[in-house]
């Protein structure tokens, strides 16, 4: 017995604003049923002693220490600016 119906597939396609043919709906129904069957196999695993995680890898904060450092010289920063004045970038106005 299929775990997902053709009507459900058509409904999801409609919600996603996808136009699918009757043949595509049948194909997607079979494919989604196979995916659900595969995912249900995970329920058979014993996870009693497995702690919950948010990521499959043991991730730690790998960012460097935030230490103030000397920035680039103003002349270097502005040398490729198409328009600048008084040490600042000039851009077209967006507000009236």
C-alpha positions in Angstrom: 0.0 0.0 0.0 1.3 3.4 -0.9 2.1 5.8 1.9 1.3 8.8 -0.3 -1.6 9.3 -2.6 -1.7 10.8 -6.1 -4.0 13.5 -4.7 -1.5 14.4 -2.0 1.2 14.7 -4.7 -1.0 16.9 -6.8 -1.9 19.0 -3.8 1.8 19.6 -2.9 2.6 20.4 -6.6 -0.3 22.9 -6.5 1.1 24.5 -3.3 4.5 24.7 -4.9 3.0 26.2 -8.0 4.2 23.3 -10.2 2.2 22.1 -13.2 2.5 18.4 -13.5 0.9 15.9 -15.8 -1.0 12.8 -14.7 2.0 10.6 -15.7 4.4 12.8 -13.7 2.0 12.6 -10.7 2.1 8.8 -10.9 5.8 8.8 -11.2 6.3 11.2 -8.3 3.9 9.1 -6.2 6.0 6.0 -6.7 9.3 7.9 -6.1 8.0 9.6 -2.9 6.6 6.3 -1.6 10.1 4.7 -2.1 11.7 7.7 -0.2 9.2 7.3 2.6 9.9 3.6 2.8 13.6 4.2 3.0 13.2 6.9 5.7 11.0 4.5 7.7 13.9 2.1 7.9 15.6 4.6 10.2 12.9 4.0 12.8 14.3 0.4 13.2 17.7 1.7 14.4 18.3 1.6 18.2 19.1 5.1 19.2 18.5 4.7 22.9 22.0 5.6 24.0 22.7 8.1 21.3 22.7 11.7 22.5 20.8 14.3 20.5 22.9 16.4 18.3 22.4 19.4 16.0 25.1 18.4 13.6 26.6 15.1 12.5 30.2 16.4 13.1 31.6 17.5 16.4 31.9 21.2 15.4 33.5 23.8 17.6 33.8 27.6 17.1 36.7 27.8 14.7 36.8 31.6 14.5 39.9 33.4 15.4 40.2 35.8 18.4 38.7 39.2 17.6 41.8 41.4 18.0 41.9 45.0 16.7 44.5 45.5 14.0 45.6 48.4 11.8 43.4 48.8 8.8 44.3 49.7 5.3 45.5 53.2 4.6 42.7 55.5 3.4 44.4 56.1 0.0 44.6 52.4 -0.6 40.9 51.9 0.2 39.7 54.7 -2.0 42.1 54.2 -5.0 39.6 52.2 -7.1 36.5 54.2 -5.9 34.7 55.6 -9.0 33.7 58.7 -7.0 35.0 59.9 -3.6 35.3 63.1 -1.8 36.8 64.0 1.6 37.9 60.5 2.3 34.5 58.9 1.7 32.8 56.9 -1.0 30.2 58.9 -2.9 27.2 57.0 -4.2 24.0 58.1 -6.0 21.2 59.3 -3.7 18.4 56.9 -3.2 16.2 59.1 -1.1 14.7 62.4 -2.1 
